[in-house]
Amino acid sequence: MAEMMKVPGKDGDKYVPIEKRTGEKSVVYFTRDLSEEGLKKLYEKVSKGLDGKIAVKLHTGEAEGPNIIPRPWVKSLFEEEFKDKDATIVETNTYYEGSRYTTEAHRKTLEVNGWTFAPVDIMDEHGVDVLPVKGGKWFDEIHVGKSLLDYDSFLTLTHFKGHMMGGFGGSNKNIGIGCADGRIGKAEIHTQTNPFDIDKEELMERISESTKGTIDHFKGHISYINVMRNMSVSCDCEGCEAEPVVTPDIGILASYDILAVDNACVDLIYALPGDGGKHLIERMETRHGLRQLSYMKELGMGNDNYTLIDVDHGDAEISVSDAVKGIEPVWKADKYNTFPGRNKLS
């Protein structure tokens, strides 16, 4: 009977404007500087609490995937910010059959994509462990890669983009899917039947509950950075098959609040001049991906209100519309313009 009472929320296809939100505000840092220097500036804003053995969770991508965070940026972060720290890139194997489905194939893909400058821990290589999910609707606990629990702190380094099923992939998706092990945890999120049968809002809620288990575990020792560059409507899981990039680059955002940073990224997409974000907006709304945001708020995972801080101009407070002012739509110039060279693996 209890199972029958589990009903997904609604309105995952409806955007809530900033002026209609209530509650406390968190701080989100913003830079237009899409470079290794920009990444380091934002890391320094949210580095407090990242100590001991540090897990750096990023999406290393399918083989030769074109849109992942540039390796030189991450390499520079490790060489300069982590040079005296114990930091490791962490990943898990995939639920779908691809170039990261098994640990052996995954390690070959890591080499192909150049993730060889730092240690990489495939966290479910030696099994799974569980974390409790407090206040969840679908889960009491979530299965994660076993070695996740070996770390003292956690940096979420996310390539913000669209997603075939989730609508968008921000820090929530990076953690919720990315830390769940490839066989049990990811199956629990997608349900253990046909993953394409799952209700849209239910999937968003399951992803968010999985994330909550991890961020509760690292409370006080977890930070979030979202890179808004090469934002295909496709996830990096799709590799070279990803749809062409037709959303302009925006910048990098960072926060200690996962909901605030993901919501700020969504707000910036909606605020792009000249309907510049229309393709990614369509992807988010048709997949009901905005339920990620409303459900994170319901679970107490953060604030959807925030103060946006412009680190390029002396940490001045800035509006979302000012942050994207002057950014030209990509699709108006050329539907398949991906900016020469920008989608090449670098």
N, C-alpha and C positions, 0 to 999 in steps of 0.2 A: 504493500500500500504506500509506503514511504517513497518508493521509486516513482510511483504514479504522480506524486505531488510535486515532483521536480519539473518546473516549467521555466523555460528560458524567458528572459526579459524581452522587451520590444524596442522598436525605434532605433535600431542599429544603423538605419539608413538616414537618420535625421541629425543634422549638424546643430549644435547648440552654440549660438553666438556668444562672444565673450561677455557682452553686456547683460546677458541673461543668467550668468552663473553667480552663485552665492558661495560664501564661505571664506576661509582664510586664504592668504596668498603665500606662495612659495617664490623662491628666486630662481630664475633661469638666465644663464649667461649666454650671450650671442656674439659671434664674430662673422664677418663676411669673408674673412681670410681663409680661403680653402687651400691650405698648404700645411706642411709639417709644422711650421711655426704657429699657425693658427690653432692646430690641434694641441700643441704644447701649452699655448696660452690658456686654452679652455681647461686642459687637464689640471693646470696649477690652481684654477679656481675651485676645483672639486676634489682636490687630492687629500684633504683632511680625512683621517680615518683609514686611509689605504696603507696598511702596514702589515708586518709579518709576512706570511706567504700569500702573495697576491695572485688571484685568478683574473686574467684579462679575457673576457668573453667577446669574441668578434666572429663574424661570419666569414670563414676563410674561402668559401665559394666552391662551386663545382669546377672541374678542370677548365682552365683558361677562361673562366667567367670574366666578362669585361667590365663590370660595374662595381666591384668590391672596393673597399677603402684601399687607396694606393699603399703598396707594401713599404715604399720608402718613408711614408709618414709614420707608420707603426714602428719601423726599424729605428727611426730617429727617436721616437718616444722611449723605446727600450734602451737605446744607447745613452740618452741624456737624462731622462727622468727616472729610469729604473736601474741605472748603472750600479747603484749601491743597494739595490733591493732585490728581493727574491720574487720575481714576477714570471708568470708562465701563461702563454696563450692556451685557452681551454676550449674544447669542442666536444661534441658527441656524434656518434654515427647517425645516419638518417633512417627514417621509417620507410621511405621509398627506395627502390632499387636504382642506384646510380653510382657515381664515382666516389661516393663516401658512405656506401651501404655497409661495408665491412671495414674493420680496422686496417687490414692490409691494403685495400683499395684506397681508403681514406689517406693513409700515409703517403701513398704514391701521388695522390692528388695534391697534398700539401707541398710535396717537392715540385710538382709541375707549376703550382701557383707561387712558388718562391717563398713559402713560409718556413725558411730554414735558418733564419738569423736569431731565433729564440727558441727555447724549449716549447713544445706543443704537447699538451696532455689530452688525449682522447679519453674523456672521463669514464666512459662505459666500457673501456677496453677490458677491464678486469671485473666487470659486473655492475650491479646496481645497489643503491641504498634508498632510503625513504626519508622524506621530510614531512612534518605535519602541515596541514593546511587549516588554519584557524578561521572559522566562520564561513567555510566554503559550502556551496550548494551541491556540487558534483563530487567533490573529493574531501576525504578526511586526511589523506596523505597523498603525496605524489612521488613517483619513482624517478630518480635522477642518476646520472653517472656516478659511480661509486666514489671516485676520488674528489668529487666536489666538496665533500665534507672535510677534506684534508687542508682546505685553504682558510686563512684568517680573514681575508677581505676580498672585495670583488669590484672590478671596474668593468662596466658594461660599455663596450665600444661598438656602437651600432651604425651600420649604413642604413639610413632611413630611405625607404622605397615603397613601392606597391607590393601587393602579394595576391597570388591567384585565389586563395581561399580567405585569407585574413583581411583583405582590403588594403591594409598597409602593414609594413613591418618596421616597428620602432623598437625601443628598449624592451617593451612588454613581450613582443614576439621573440626577440633575441634571447631572452631569459626563459620564457615559458616553454617554448619549443626547443630552444638551443641547449638547455641544461637537462631536459628530460632524456632518458636513455633511448636508444634507437629501437628497442623492441617492446618494452613494457610501458614506459612513461609516455612515449609518443603515441602508442596505440590507445592508451587511456584517454588522451586528449582528443584524438580523432574518433573515438569509440572503436570498439573491436569488431565492427561490421564493415560495411562499405563507408570509407571516410567521406565520400561525397553525398551520403544520405543525411549527414548531421545537419541540424538546423543551424542557420548562420549565426544567430545570437548565442546559441549554445556553444558553438566552437569558440567564440570570443570569450565567453565566460570560463570555459575550461582552460584556455590559454592563460587567462588572467589569474585563475586560482593556482595553476602550476607556478606562475611567476611569484605569487604571494608566498608560497612555501619557501622559495629561495631567498627573497628579499627580507623576509622575517628572520631567516637564519643568519643573515649578514647585517642585521640592523645596526646602524651606527658605523658600519665599515663597508658601505657600498655607494658607488657613484655612477652617474649615467652621462654618456656623451653620445649625441646623435649627429651624424655627418649627412647633410642634405646636398648630396652631389650625385650626378649620374642616376637620377631617380626614375628608373623604368617603372612601369606599372607592374612588372614582373619581379618576383623575388630573385635573389642571387642563387637560390636553389635551381633556377632554370638555366643558369650558366649562359652558354652561347645562344640558347634558344630564347632568351629574354626578348621582350618587345623593345623596339627602338626607344631611346630616351627622347621624350617630347615635353618634358617638364624642366624648366630652367633651374640651374644651380642656385642655391640660396645662401648657405653658410654652415656653421657648426654651432650646436647648442649643447649646454651642459647644465646639470642640476644635481642636487641631492634628492630630488623628488621625481620619481619615475612617471607619475601621471602628469605633472606639470611639464616635463620636458617633451613627452610624447604629444600632449595636447598643444603645446606651443608649435611643434612642427606641423601638426594638422592645421592650426590656425594660420600659419604662414602660407601653406598651400592654398587655403581658401582666400587669403588676402592678396595673392599675386595679381598684379595689374593685367588688364586685357584678357581675362579668362585664361591666364597662363597656366593655371593649375587644373583646368577642366578635365583633362584625361585622368589624372590621379584622383581627383574628386569623384569622378564617375566610378572608378575602381573601388574606392572606399565605400561609396554609398550602395552600389549594387551588391557588394559582398556583406553589407551591414557591419562593416569593420568598426564603425564609430561606437559600437557596443563595447569595444575594448575600454574606451575612455569612461563611459558612464558606469560600467561595472567595477572598474578599478576604484572609482569614487565610492560606490556602494560598499566595497570591501574595506574602505579606509586605507587604501594604499598610497594616498597623496591628495593633493589639491589640484582642481582644474582651473583655479585662479592663480595668477602668478604676476610677478614684476619682471619685465624683460630688461636685462642689463646689457648695454652696448659696450663691450670691452674695447672696441676700436676707438671710442671717444670718451675716455676717462671714466668708464663705468657709469655713464649717464643712463637714466631710465629712458626707454624708447618704446614707442607703440609698435604693434605688429605691422600696421600699414606703412610706417616709416622704415621699418626693417627691410621691406621688399620694394620700396619706392624705386622706380626706374628700371626694374628688372623686366627685360623684354621677353614676351612669349616665344618659345622655340617653335611651336607648331605653326605659327602664322607665317614664318619665313619659309619653312619647308617641313612638311609633315614628318619626314624621316630624317631630319637634320639631327645628328648626334654630336655636332661640333667636331671637325676633323681631328682625329687623334685622341679625343677625350675618352672614347670607349675602349681603347687598347689597354691591355693589362700592363700596368707600370709599377 
